[in-house]
Amino acid sequence: MSAPLDLFAACAPGLEPLLAAELAALGALDARPLAGGVAFRGHRRVLYRANLECGLATHVLVRLARFGADRFEALEAELAALPWERWLLPGAPRRVRASAHKSRLHHTGAIVERAERAIALRLGDAPQDDEERAVPIALRLVRDEVHVSLDTSGAPLHRRGYRTTSGPAPLREDLARALVIVSGWDRASPLVDPLSGIGTIPIEAALYAEGRAPGAGRAFAFERTALLDEASWARVREASAAARREAPPILGRDADPRAIAASEANAARAGVTVRFEVATLRAAPALDAPRGAVVTHPPFGKRLGAGEDLAPLYRALGACAPRGWALAILTADRRLGMRAGQDLATAFLTDAGGLKVRALVRRSGGAR
């Protein structure tokens, strides 16, 4: 068997430990959280699974090479010597991007030009011009050291493909999944989002509970490279589909009928069963189950509302979760978030739409 690939999965800041655990469960070797992602090793099957089944990663990269170069001639010679035929298909569209930090070679346009020429020389081809299907290749220069990577995902992995209808301040799919995970929800008891918007949290919860691959409805860049083994990829997809299970009751509620209509359409595209209903937060239903989770993304106070004006809403959120239920909220204002319960603790800090936000969580069984 060939040696494992050197891989890196990028993610939103603060999610690295969660992503490392997710990758380890998929068979990744030596998963190590780093700033901005997780370094790991694995054969092609792990690469395929990481793209298909990771709910927290944004891109999965193959680290191809690392070498020193302080002249363009050296850069081009090193790149031309790499075995590109192992990774790329001759003539297939590709796109090279470059960044440079404290390097003698700092003109990124010239770096890209030399790289494109070197790859074409090695492959003996003239690649097709198709931006949409181009395989991304990244060159990162730091202090005259060149890092070469192949992006096997293409479009960011949080773009699952089910969300074609948006709404005000929508939450990214990977952050929604992270919030569900840190809530401690057991995937067997009910889950409620009383401010569900276009349904991202309930849909991600359903995918998570049912064991559905987040990437089942989209394509990946590696499918257009020499890294693709059709038979192995088919087996990975079949095994993933066979692992599905039934989800518990999941409810999304919102006061806006248009948001509920969008949620229902998004859930149908995702292939999951979630109940959505039009209702205000203060018309919260009686939650009779002994345990469960309230997981939600309330207004941050910087876009959809104004600071303390949202305090009653956050207090009402805290009252939504009965004794024995978990509560998880994502907020940009810790003091405002604590209005939902002084027993909430920070589970992770990350970025969302240009804001620093935190997940505040009270696990199931916590005092109220």
C-alpha positions as CSV (number, residue, x, y, z in Angstrom):
1,M,0.0,0.0,0.0
2,S,1.2,3.5,-0.8
3,A,2.2,5.9,2.0
4,P,-0.6,7.9,3.6
5,L,-1.2,11.4,2.2
6,D,-0.2,14.5,4.2
7,L,-3.5,16.3,4.8
8,F,-4.9,19.4,6.4
9,A,-8.5,20.3,7.0
10,A,-9.3,24.0,7.5
11,C,-12.1,25.2,9.7
12,A,-13.5,28.3,11.4
13,P,-11.4,29.5,14.3
14,G,-12.2,27.8,17.6
15,L,-13.6,24.6,16.0
16,E,-10.2,22.9,15.7
17,P,-10.6,20.4,18.7
18,L,-14.1,19.5,17.5
19,L,-12.9,18.9,14.0
20,A,-10.0,16.8,15.2
21,A,-12.5,14.5,17.0
22,E,-14.7,14.3,13.9
23,L,-11.7,13.4,11.7
24,A,-10.5,10.8,14.1
25,A,-13.9,9.1,14.0
26,L,-13.6,9.0,10.2
27,G,-10.3,7.1,10.4
28,A,-7.8,10.0,10.2
29,L,-4.3,9.2,11.5
30,D,-2.5,11.5,13.9
31,A,-5.1,14.3,13.9
32,R,-3.5,17.4,15.4
33,P,-5.4,20.6,16.0
34,L,-3.5,23.7,14.8
35,A,-4.5,27.3,14.3
36,G,-7.1,27.3,11.6
37,G,-7.5,23.6,11.2
38,V,-6.3,20.1,11.8
39,A,-3.3,18.3,10.3
40,F,-3.7,14.6,9.8
41,R,-2.7,11.7,7.6
42,G,-4.7,9.2,5.6
43,H,-5.1,7.2,2.5
44,R,-7.5,8.1,-0.3
45,R,-10.5,6.6,1.5
46,V,-9.9,9.0,4.5
47,L,-9.6,11.9,2.0
48,Y,-12.9,11.0,0.4
49,R,-14.6,10.5,3.8
50,A,-13.3,13.8,5.1
51,N,-14.9,15.7,2.2
52,L,-18.1,13.8,2.3
53,E,-18.7,13.3,6.0
54,C,-17.0,16.2,7.8
55,G,-19.6,18.7,9.0
56,L,-17.1,21.2,10.5
57,A,-14.3,21.5,7.9
58,T,-14.3,24.2,5.2
59,H,-11.6,22.7,2.9
60,V,-9.5,19.5,2.8
61,L,-6.0,20.0,1.4
62,V,-3.4,17.6,0.3
63,R,0.0,19.0,1.2
64,L,2.1,18.2,-1.8
65,A,5.6,19.7,-1.1
66,R,7.6,22.1,0.9
67,F,10.9,23.6,-0.3
68,G,13.0,26.8,-0.2
69,A,13.2,29.3,-3.1
70,D,14.4,32.9,-3.1
71,R,14.6,33.2,-6.9
72,F,12.0,32.7,-9.5
73,E,14.2,30.3,-11.4
74,A,14.5,28.1,-8.3
75,L,10.8,28.2,-7.7
76,E,10.0,27.2,-11.3
77,A,12.6,24.4,-11.3
78,E,11.3,22.9,-8.0
79,L,7.7,23.0,-9.1
80,A,8.5,21.4,-12.5
81,A,10.2,18.6,-10.7
82,L,7.2,17.6,-8.7
83,P,5.2,14.5,-9.9
84,W,2.1,16.5,-10.8
85,E,0.8,13.5,-12.8
86,R,0.1,11.8,-9.4
87,W,-2.4,14.5,-8.5
88,L,-3.7,16.2,-11.7
89,L,-5.2,15.0,-14.9
90,P,-3.5,16.4,-18.0
91,G,-5.7,19.0,-19.7
92,A,-8.1,19.3,-16.8
93,P,-8.9,22.9,-15.7
94,R,-6.9,24.1,-12.7
95,R,-6.4,27.4,-10.9
96,V,-3.2,28.5,-9.0
97,R,-3.4,31.0,-6.2
98,A,-0.4,32.4,-4.3
99,S,0.3,34.3,-1.1
100,A,3.6,35.6,0.1
101,H,4.7,36.8,3.6
102,K,8.2,38.2,4.3
103,S,9.6,36.4,1.2
104,R,12.0,37.7,-1.5
105,L,9.4,36.5,-4.0
106,H,6.5,38.7,-3.1
107,H,4.9,39.4,-6.5
108,T,2.0,36.9,-6.4
109,G,1.1,37.4,-10.0
110,A,4.6,36.4,-11.1
111,I,4.5,33.4,-8.7
112,V,1.3,32.2,-10.2
113,E,2.6,32.6,-13.8
114,R,5.8,30.6,-13.0
115,A,3.8,27.9,-11.3
116,E,1.3,27.5,-14.1
117,R,4.2,27.2,-16.6
118,A,6.0,24.7,-14.5
119,I,2.9,22.4,-14.0
120,A,2.1,22.6,-17.7
121,L,5.7,21.7,-18.6
122,R,5.6,18.6,-16.3
123,L,2.2,17.5,-17.6
124,G,2.9,18.4,-21.2
125,D,-0.5,20.0,-21.5
126,A,-2.5,23.2,-22.0
127,P,-5.3,23.1,-19.4
128,Q,-8.9,23.9,-20.2
129,D,-10.2,27.3,-19.2
130,D,-13.2,26.5,-17.0
131,E,-13.2,28.5,-13.8
132,E,-16.2,26.7,-12.3
133,R,-14.6,23.2,-12.6
134,A,-10.9,24.3,-12.0
135,V,-9.0,22.4,-9.3
136,P,-7.5,24.8,-6.8
137,I,-3.8,24.7,-6.2
138,A,-2.3,26.9,-3.4
139,L,1.2,28.2,-3.1
140,R,2.0,29.9,0.2
141,L,5.4,31.5,0.6
142,V,6.7,32.3,4.1
143,R,10.2,33.6,4.6
144,D,11.4,32.1,1.3
145,E,9.8,28.7,2.1
146,V,7.2,27.4,-0.4
147,H,4.3,25.3,0.7
148,V,2.3,23.7,-2.1
149,S,-1.1,22.3,-1.6
150,L,-4.0,20.9,-3.6
151,D,-7.6,21.8,-2.4
152,T,-9.6,18.6,-2.8
153,S,-12.9,20.2,-1.8
154,G,-13.4,23.1,-4.3
155,A,-16.3,25.1,-3.0
156,P,-16.2,25.5,0.8
157,L,-17.6,22.4,2.5
158,H,-20.1,24.3,4.6
159,R,-22.0,24.9,1.3
160,R,-24.0,21.7,1.5
161,G,-26.3,22.6,-1.4
162,Y,-29.6,22.4,0.4
163,R,-29.8,26.1,1.3
164,T,-30.9,28.0,-1.8
165,T,-33.1,30.4,0.1
166,S,-31.4,32.8,2.5
167,G,-32.7,35.2,5.2
168,P,-31.4,38.0,7.4
169,A,-28.0,37.2,9.1
170,P,-28.1,33.4,8.2
171,L,-25.9,31.2,10.3
172,R,-23.3,29.1,8.4
173,E,-23.9,25.4,8.3
174,D,-20.7,24.4,10.0
175,L,-21.2,26.8,12.9
176,A,-24.8,25.5,13.3
177,R,-23.4,21.9,13.5
178,A,-20.7,22.9,16.0
179,L,-23.4,24.5,18.2
180,V,-25.5,21.4,18.1
181,I,-22.4,19.2,19.0
182,V,-21.3,21.3,22.0
183,S,-24.8,21.4,23.4
184,G,-24.2,17.8,24.4
185,W,-27.4,16.7,22.7
186,D,-27.6,12.9,22.7
187,R,-29.2,12.6,19.2
188,A,-32.1,10.6,20.7
189,S,-34.1,13.1,22.7
190,P,-36.0,16.1,21.2
191,L,-34.3,19.2,19.9
192,V,-36.0,22.6,19.5
193,D,-34.8,25.8,17.9
194,P,-37.3,28.5,18.9
195,L,-35.8,31.2,16.6
196,S,-35.0,28.9,13.6
197,G,-34.9,31.5,10.8
198,I,-34.4,29.6,7.6
199,G,-33.9,26.3,9.5
200,T,-30.1,25.8,9.4
201,I,-29.8,24.6,13.0
202,P,-32.7,22.1,12.9
203,I,-31.6,20.8,9.5
204,E,-27.9,20.3,10.7
205,A,-29.2,18.6,13.8
206,A,-31.3,16.2,11.7
207,L,-28.3,15.4,9.4
208,Y,-26.2,14.8,12.5
209,A,-28.8,12.6,14.2
210,E,-29.6,10.6,11.1
211,G,-25.9,10.1,10.3
212,R,-26.4,11.6,6.9
213,A,-23.2,12.8,5.2
214,P,-23.2,16.6,5.1
215,G,-21.7,16.6,1.6
216,A,-24.0,14.0,0.0
217,G,-25.7,16.5,-2.2
218,R,-22.6,18.2,-3.7
219,A,-19.5,17.5,-5.8
220,F,-15.8,17.8,-4.8
221,A,-12.7,19.0,-6.6
222,F,-10.9,15.6,-6.1
223,E,-13.4,14.0,-8.4
224,R,-11.7,15.9,-11.2
225,T,-8.1,14.8,-10.3
226,A,-5.9,11.8,-10.5
227,L,-6.6,11.2,-6.8
228,L,-10.0,9.7,-7.7
229,D,-10.4,6.0,-7.6
230,E,-14.0,5.4,-8.9
231,A,-14.5,2.1,-7.2
232,S,-13.2,3.2,-3.8
233,W,-15.2,6.5,-4.0
234,A,-18.4,4.5,-4.8
235,R,-17.8,2.2,-1.8
236,V,-17.3,5.2,0.5
237,R,-20.6,6.7,-0.7
238,E,-22.5,3.4,-0.4
239,A,-21.2,2.8,3.2
240,S,-22.1,6.3,4.2
241,A,-25.7,6.0,2.9
242,A,-26.1,2.6,4.6
243,A,-25.2,4.1,8.0
244,R,-28.3,6.3,8.2
245,R,-30.7,6.0,11.2
246,E,-33.9,7.6,12.4
247,A,-33.8,11.0,14.0
248,P,-35.8,12.0,17.1
249,P,-38.4,14.8,17.1
250,I,-36.7,18.1,15.9
251,L,-38.7,21.3,15.9
252,G,-38.0,24.7,14.3
253,R,-40.2,27.7,15.2
254,D,-40.1,31.2,13.9
255,A,-42.6,34.2,13.9
256,D,-42.0,34.9,10.2
257,P,-44.1,32.7,7.9
258,R,-41.7,33.4,5.0
259,A,-38.8,32.0,7.1
260,I,-40.8,28.9,7.9
261,A,-41.6,28.3,4.2
262,A,-37.9,28.7,3.3
263,S,-37.0,26.2,6.1
264,E,-39.4,23.6,4.8
265,A,-38.0,23.9,1.3
266,N,-34.4,23.7,2.6
267,A,-35.2,20.6,4.7
268,A,-36.8,18.9,1.7
269,R,-33.7,19.5,-0.3
270,A,-31.5,18.1,2.5
271,G,-33.7,15.0,2.7
272,V,-34.4,15.3,6.4
273,T,-37.5,15.2,8.5
274,V,-38.0,18.3,10.7
275,R,-41.2,19.9,11.9
276,F,-41.5,23.7,11.4
277,E,-44.2,25.9,12.7
278,V,-45.0,29.7,12.8
279,A,-44.9,30.8,16.4
280,T,-43.5,33.6,18.6
281,L,-40.9,32.9,21.2
282,R,-43.3,33.6,24.0
283,A,-45.8,31.0,22.6
284,A,-43.3,28.3,23.3
285,P,-44.8,24.8,23.5
286,A,-44.8,22.7,26.6
287,L,-41.7,20.4,26.4
288,D,-42.8,17.2,28.2
289,A,-39.7,15.1,27.5
290,P,-37.5,14.6,30.6
291,R,-34.5,15.7,28.5
292,G,-33.6,17.3,25.3
293,A,-31.9,20.4,23.9
294,V,-32.8,24.0,23.0
295,V,-30.2,25.1,20.4
296,T,-30.6,28.5,18.8
297,H,-29.0,31.5,17.1
298,P,-30.7,34.6,18.5
299,P,-30.2,38.1,17.2
300,F,-26.7,39.3,18.1
301,G,-27.6,42.8,19.1
302,K,-25.3,44.3,16.4
303,R,-27.4,43.7,13.3
304,L,-31.0,42.6,14.0
305,G,-31.5,44.4,17.2
306,A,-29.9,46.8,19.6
307,G,-28.1,45.7,22.8
308,E,-30.2,45.8,25.9
309,D,-33.4,45.9,23.9
310,L,-32.8,42.2,23.4
311,A,-32.5,41.4,27.1
312,P,-36.1,40.2,27.4
313,L,-35.7,37.9,24.4
314,Y,-32.6,36.3,26.0
315,R,-34.4,35.8,29.3
316,A,-37.3,34.2,27.4
317,L,-34.8,31.9,25.7
318,G,-33.5,30.7,29.1
319,A,-37.1,30.0,30.2
320,C,-37.6,27.8,27.0
321,A,-35.4,25.0,28.3
322,P,-37.1,23.0,31.1
323,R,-35.2,21.5,34.0
324,G,-33.0,18.7,32.6
325,W,-32.8,20.1,29.1
326,A,-29.6,21.5,27.5
327,L,-29.4,25.0,26.3
328,A,-27.0,26.3,23.6
329,I,-26.9,29.8,22.1
330,L,-24.5,31.6,19.8
331,T,-24.0,35.3,20.7
332,A,-21.7,38.2,20.1
333,D,-22.4,39.7,23.5
334,R,-21.5,37.5,26.5
335,R,-23.3,39.7,29.0
336,L,-26.4,39.7,26.9
337,G,-26.1,35.9,26.4
338,M,-25.9,35.4,30.2
339,R,-29.4,36.8,30.5
340,A,-30.5,33.3,29.3
341,G,-28.9,31.8,32.4
342,Q,-26.0,32.5,34.7
343,D,-25.0,28.9,34.6
344,L,-24.1,29.1,30.9
345,A,-20.4,28.4,30.0
346,T,-18.4,29.3,26.9
347,A,-17.9,26.2,24.7
348,F,-16.0,27.9,21.8
349,L,-15.2,31.3,20.4
350,T,-15.3,31.9,16.6
351,D,-16.1,34.4,13.9
352,A,-19.4,34.8,12.2
353,G,-20.1,37.4,9.6
354,G,-17.2,39.6,10.7
355,L,-18.2,39.4,14.4
356,K,-16.5,37.6,17.3
357,V,-19.1,35.2,18.7
358,R,-19.2,32.6,21.4
359,A,-21.3,29.5,22.1
360,L,-22.8,29.6,25.5
361,V,-23.9,26.2,26.8
362,R,-25.7,24.6,29.7
363,R,-25.5,20.9,29.4
364,S,-28.5,18.6,30.0
365,G,-29.1,18.2,33.8
366,G,-27.7,21.6,34.7
367,A,-29.4,23.7,37.3
368,R,-31.7,26.5,36.2
